[in-house]
Amino acid sequence: MTLIQLEYIIAVDTYRSFVAAAEKCFVTQPTLSMQIQKLEESLGAKIFDRSRQPVVPTEIGEKIILQARLVLTESRKINEIVQDKKGEIEGTLRVGVIPTVAPYLLPNVLTTFMEKYPKLQLQIWEYTTERIVHELKVGLLDCGVLSTPLNDPGILESPLFYENFVAYISANSPLFPKKILSGDDIADDKLWLLNEGHCMRGQVLNICHHKHNQDLTGRFEYNTGSVETLKRMVDINDGITILPELSIWDYSDEQLDRIRYFKSPEPVREISLVTTQNYVKRHAIQALEKEILAVVPDKFKTKKKKEVLSFQ
């Protein structure tokens, strides 16, 4: 049994294809298949059911692959010991960030972070929460920045900050004269929402107690994954939308005039740095966490008089 063989079976499990796994491992498909077959022969057990497409692990194969992931994770910690001794942070850090956080947080973080750690290659993907969690578990990402709590025993959460939700209201809305809103206030106005799959949609529905009216006439439904599109829909088509507070930092005075905060306890989302329980690249991830905390306003770092919303 070799670490290379373990890498190969993990790749096949991740991509559910011998051809795709070989491409990702930079070897020919016959080479990968031969090494996996050797491993199966040495163990006396079939790891994959090759009769099915896409390829799936056998019952015992699932247990073997799970253990293989643990073995490879522990083996990579040897390199971390050496890096710690050198006092260096290098290699590649793969980060998944939800789309409602990435454009408002990362630009303020990345330049300084990359200047401080020139030997570190940073790879960032904007994914939904569900995809980030999946790719963390299969080893395609090292960490994620997303809204919590996830209530997933396989994921370790390190809260970073608590971001207020604010209302963005059309000047024609009956709510416009109000200075402070409650969740019940927005239930009867036209509410523009992110589409299914975005955790912020569930949090917004929790603000208004799952009561909303997408369109008062019932003739129109608009699905978007963009916070900026929601704002534009209010500008052009009236109604109201809910935005994360970081997204309004560069708003004009005219746009800020349409922003309304909520009554205490203010609805917020908890943004955390997440990893698997047995993660590697600890120092690189801790460095990223430190840099994020350096740019976040102090008022975001406490949840006093705030209500952390679930997105379930």
C-alpha positions as CSV (number, residue, x, y, z in Angstrom):
1,M,0.0,0.0,0.0
2,T,1.4,3.4,-1.0
3,L,0.2,7.0,-0.5
4,I,0.0,7.3,-4.3
5,Q,-2.5,4.5,-4.4
6,L,-4.5,6.2,-1.7
7,E,-4.5,9.5,-3.7
8,Y,-5.8,7.6,-6.7
9,I,-8.7,6.0,-5.0
10,I,-9.6,9.3,-3.4
11,A,-9.5,11.0,-6.8
12,V,-11.8,8.3,-8.4
13,D,-14.2,8.7,-5.5
14,T,-14.2,12.5,-5.8
15,Y,-14.7,12.6,-9.6
16,R,-16.5,9.3,-10.0
17,S,-14.6,8.6,-13.2
18,F,-11.3,6.8,-13.8
19,V,-10.6,9.1,-16.8
20,A,-11.2,12.3,-14.9
21,A,-9.3,11.1,-11.8
22,A,-6.3,10.3,-14.0
23,E,-6.4,13.7,-15.6
24,K,-6.5,15.4,-12.1
25,C,-3.6,13.2,-10.9
26,F,-1.6,13.9,-14.1
27,V,-1.2,10.2,-15.0
28,T,-2.5,8.0,-17.7
29,Q,-5.8,6.2,-17.1
30,P,-4.1,2.7,-17.5
31,T,-1.5,3.7,-14.9
32,L,-4.1,4.8,-12.4
33,S,-6.3,1.8,-13.0
34,M,-3.4,-0.6,-12.6
35,Q,-2.3,1.0,-9.2
36,I,-5.9,0.8,-7.9
37,Q,-6.2,-2.8,-9.0
38,K,-2.9,-3.6,-7.2
39,L,-4.3,-2.0,-4.0
40,E,-7.5,-4.1,-4.3
41,E,-5.5,-7.3,-4.8
42,S,-3.3,-6.6,-1.8
43,L,-6.3,-5.9,0.4
44,G,-8.4,-8.7,-1.0
45,A,-11.4,-6.4,-1.5
46,K,-13.0,-4.5,-4.4
47,I,-13.0,-0.7,-3.7
48,F,-15.1,0.3,-6.7
49,D,-18.1,-1.0,-8.6
50,R,-16.9,-0.6,-12.1
51,S,-20.2,-1.9,-13.6
52,R,-21.9,1.3,-12.8
53,Q,-21.6,4.7,-14.4
54,P,-20.6,6.9,-12.8
55,V,-18.3,4.7,-10.8
56,V,-19.3,4.3,-7.2
57,P,-17.4,2.7,-4.2
58,T,-18.5,-0.6,-2.9
59,E,-19.7,-0.8,0.7
60,I,-16.3,-1.7,2.0
61,G,-14.7,0.7,-0.5
62,E,-16.5,3.6,1.2
63,K,-14.8,2.7,4.5
64,I,-11.4,2.2,2.9
65,I,-11.7,5.6,1.1
66,L,-12.7,7.3,4.4
67,Q,-9.7,6.0,6.1
68,A,-7.5,6.9,3.1
69,R,-8.6,10.5,3.4
70,L,-7.5,10.5,7.1
71,V,-4.2,8.9,6.3
72,L,-3.4,11.4,3.6
73,T,-4.4,14.3,5.8
74,E,-2.1,13.2,8.5
75,S,0.8,12.6,6.1
76,R,0.5,16.2,4.8
77,K,1.0,17.5,8.3
78,I,4.6,16.4,8.1
79,N,5.2,19.2,5.6
80,E,3.6,21.6,8.0
81,I,6.1,20.6,10.7
82,V,8.9,21.5,8.3
83,Q,7.3,24.8,7.3
84,D,6.8,25.7,11.0
85,K,10.5,25.2,11.6
86,K,11.4,27.5,8.7
87,G,8.9,30.0,9.8
88,E,7.4,30.2,6.3
89,I,3.8,30.0,4.9
90,E,3.9,28.6,1.4
91,G,2.2,26.2,-1.0
92,T,-1.4,26.6,-2.1
93,L,-4.5,27.7,-0.1
94,R,-7.8,26.8,-1.7
95,V,-10.7,28.9,-0.3
96,G,-14.5,28.7,-1.0
97,V,-16.5,31.9,-0.3
98,I,-20.2,32.4,-0.7
99,P,-21.2,35.0,-3.3
100,T,-23.0,37.3,-0.9
101,V,-19.7,37.7,1.1
102,A,-16.9,37.5,-1.5
103,P,-17.2,40.8,-3.4
104,Y,-17.6,42.9,-0.3
105,L,-15.0,41.4,2.0
106,L,-12.2,39.9,-0.2
107,P,-11.0,43.0,-2.1
108,N,-10.1,44.6,1.3
109,V,-8.2,41.5,2.4
110,L,-6.4,40.1,-0.6
111,T,-3.8,42.7,-1.5
112,T,-2.3,43.0,2.0
113,F,-2.5,39.2,2.5
114,M,-0.7,38.4,-0.7
115,E,2.0,41.0,0.0
116,K,2.6,39.5,3.4
117,Y,2.9,35.9,2.1
118,P,4.5,36.0,-1.3
119,K,5.2,32.3,-1.3
120,L,1.6,31.3,-0.8
121,Q,-0.6,30.8,-3.9
122,L,-4.2,31.7,-3.1
123,Q,-7.1,30.1,-5.1
124,I,-10.6,31.4,-4.4
125,W,-13.9,30.1,-5.7
126,E,-17.4,31.6,-5.2
127,Y,-19.7,28.7,-4.4
128,T,-22.9,28.1,-2.5
129,T,-22.7,26.9,1.1
130,E,-23.7,23.3,0.0
131,R,-20.9,23.1,-2.5
132,I,-18.3,24.6,-0.2
133,V,-19.1,22.0,2.5
134,H,-19.0,19.2,-0.1
135,E,-15.7,20.2,-1.5
136,L,-14.2,20.6,2.0
137,K,-15.2,17.1,2.8
138,V,-13.7,15.6,-0.4
139,G,-10.5,17.6,-0.1
140,L,-11.0,20.0,-3.0
141,L,-11.0,23.1,-0.7
142,D,-8.9,23.8,2.4
143,C,-11.3,26.2,4.1
144,G,-14.4,28.3,3.5
145,V,-15.9,31.6,4.4
146,L,-19.7,31.3,4.8
147,S,-22.7,31.8,7.0
148,T,-23.1,29.6,10.1
149,P,-24.1,27.7,12.1
150,L,-24.2,24.7,9.8
151,N,-24.9,22.1,12.5
152,D,-22.6,19.7,10.7
153,P,-20.4,17.5,13.0
154,G,-17.9,17.1,10.2
155,I,-17.2,20.9,10.0
156,L,-15.3,23.1,12.4
157,E,-16.6,26.7,12.6
158,S,-14.6,29.7,13.7
159,P,-16.9,32.7,13.9
160,L,-15.3,35.9,12.4
161,F,-18.0,38.5,12.6
162,Y,-21.7,39.3,12.8
163,E,-23.1,41.2,9.9
164,N,-26.3,43.2,10.1
165,F,-29.1,42.7,7.6
166,V,-30.5,46.0,6.3
167,A,-33.5,46.9,4.2
168,Y,-33.2,48.7,0.9
169,I,-36.5,50.4,0.1
170,S,-38.0,52.1,-2.9
171,A,-38.8,55.7,-2.5
172,N,-42.4,54.8,-3.5
173,S,-42.8,52.2,-0.8
174,P,-45.2,52.9,2.1
175,L,-42.4,51.9,4.4
176,F,-40.1,54.6,3.1
177,P,-41.1,57.2,5.8
178,K,-40.2,54.7,8.6
179,K,-36.7,55.1,10.1
180,I,-36.6,51.7,11.9
181,L,-38.3,48.5,10.7
182,S,-39.5,45.3,12.2
183,G,-39.7,41.9,10.5
184,D,-43.5,42.2,10.3
185,D,-43.2,45.5,8.4
186,I,-41.8,43.9,5.3
187,A,-44.2,41.0,5.0
188,D,-46.8,43.1,3.1
189,D,-44.5,44.8,0.6
190,K,-43.1,43.3,-2.6
191,L,-39.9,41.6,-1.5
192,W,-37.1,40.7,-3.9
193,L,-35.2,37.5,-2.9
194,L,-32.2,35.5,-3.9
195,N,-33.1,32.3,-5.5
196,E,-33.1,28.8,-3.9
197,G,-29.7,27.5,-2.9
198,H,-28.4,30.7,-1.3
199,C,-28.4,30.6,2.4
200,M,-29.2,34.3,2.7
201,R,-32.6,33.6,1.1
202,G,-33.6,31.5,4.2
203,Q,-32.2,34.1,6.6
204,V,-34.3,36.8,4.9
205,L,-37.4,34.7,5.1
206,N,-36.7,34.2,8.8
207,I,-36.6,38.0,9.3
208,C,-40.2,38.3,8.0
209,H,-41.3,35.1,9.6
210,H,-41.6,33.3,6.2
211,K,-44.3,35.7,5.0
212,H,-43.5,37.5,1.8
213,N,-45.1,38.6,-1.4
214,Q,-42.9,38.2,-4.4
215,D,-45.3,40.1,-6.6
216,L,-48.7,41.5,-5.4
217,T,-50.4,40.5,-8.7
218,G,-48.9,37.0,-8.8
219,R,-47.8,37.5,-12.4
220,F,-44.0,37.7,-12.0
221,E,-41.2,35.8,-10.4
222,Y,-37.5,36.8,-10.7
223,N,-34.7,34.4,-9.7
224,T,-31.2,35.8,-9.1
225,G,-28.1,34.9,-7.3
226,S,-26.8,38.5,-7.2
227,V,-27.2,41.0,-4.4
228,E,-26.6,43.8,-6.8
229,T,-29.5,42.7,-9.0
230,L,-31.8,42.8,-6.0
231,K,-30.9,46.4,-5.4
232,R,-31.5,47.3,-9.1
233,M,-34.9,45.6,-9.0
234,V,-35.9,47.8,-6.2
235,D,-34.6,50.9,-8.0
236,I,-36.6,50.2,-11.1
237,N,-39.6,48.1,-10.0
238,D,-40.2,49.4,-6.4
239,G,-40.6,47.1,-3.4
240,I,-38.0,46.2,-0.9
241,T,-35.0,43.9,-0.6
242,I,-32.7,42.8,2.3
243,L,-29.0,43.3,1.9
244,P,-25.9,42.4,4.0
245,E,-24.4,45.5,5.5
246,L,-21.0,45.1,4.0
247,S,-22.5,45.5,0.5
248,I,-23.6,49.1,1.2
249,W,-20.1,50.4,2.2
250,D,-19.6,52.3,-1.1
251,Y,-23.2,53.5,-1.5
252,S,-23.9,57.1,-2.5
253,D,-25.8,59.4,-0.2
254,E,-28.9,58.9,-2.3
255,Q,-28.7,55.1,-2.0
256,L,-28.0,55.3,1.8
257,D,-31.2,57.3,2.1
258,R,-33.1,54.1,1.1
259,I,-31.4,52.0,3.8
260,R,-33.3,51.1,6.9
261,Y,-32.0,49.2,10.0
262,F,-34.1,46.8,12.1
263,K,-35.3,47.1,15.7
264,S,-33.2,45.5,18.4
265,P,-32.3,42.7,18.6
266,E,-31.0,43.4,15.1
267,P,-31.1,40.4,12.6
268,V,-27.5,39.4,11.7
269,R,-25.7,36.6,10.0
270,E,-22.7,34.9,11.6
271,I,-19.8,34.7,9.1
272,S,-17.3,32.0,9.9
273,L,-14.1,30.5,8.6
274,V,-14.8,26.8,8.3
275,T,-12.7,23.7,7.8
276,T,-13.0,20.0,8.3
277,Q,-12.3,18.8,11.8
278,N,-8.9,17.3,10.9
279,Y,-7.7,20.0,8.6
280,V,-4.2,20.9,7.3
281,K,-2.5,24.2,6.3
282,R,-3.3,25.5,9.8
283,H,-0.9,28.4,9.7
284,A,-2.0,29.7,6.3
285,I,-5.7,29.5,7.4
286,Q,-4.9,31.3,10.6
287,A,-3.1,34.0,8.7
288,L,-6.2,34.4,6.4
289,E,-8.4,34.6,9.5
290,K,-6.2,37.3,11.1
291,E,-6.3,39.4,7.9
292,I,-10.0,39.2,7.6
293,L,-10.5,40.3,11.3
294,A,-8.1,43.3,10.6
295,V,-10.5,44.8,8.0
296,V,-13.8,44.1,9.7
297,P,-15.2,47.0,11.7
298,D,-15.2,46.5,15.5
299,K,-19.0,46.8,15.7
300,F,-19.3,43.5,13.6
301,K,-17.2,41.6,16.2
302,T,-19.9,41.3,18.9
303,K,-23.3,39.8,18.8
304,K,-24.6,41.8,21.8
305,K,-28.2,42.9,21.1
306,K,-28.2,41.0,17.9
307,E,-30.1,37.9,16.7
308,V,-28.1,35.4,14.6
309,L,-30.5,34.1,12.0
310,S,-30.7,30.5,10.8
311,F,-31.0,29.8,7.1
312,Q,-32.9,26.6,7.5
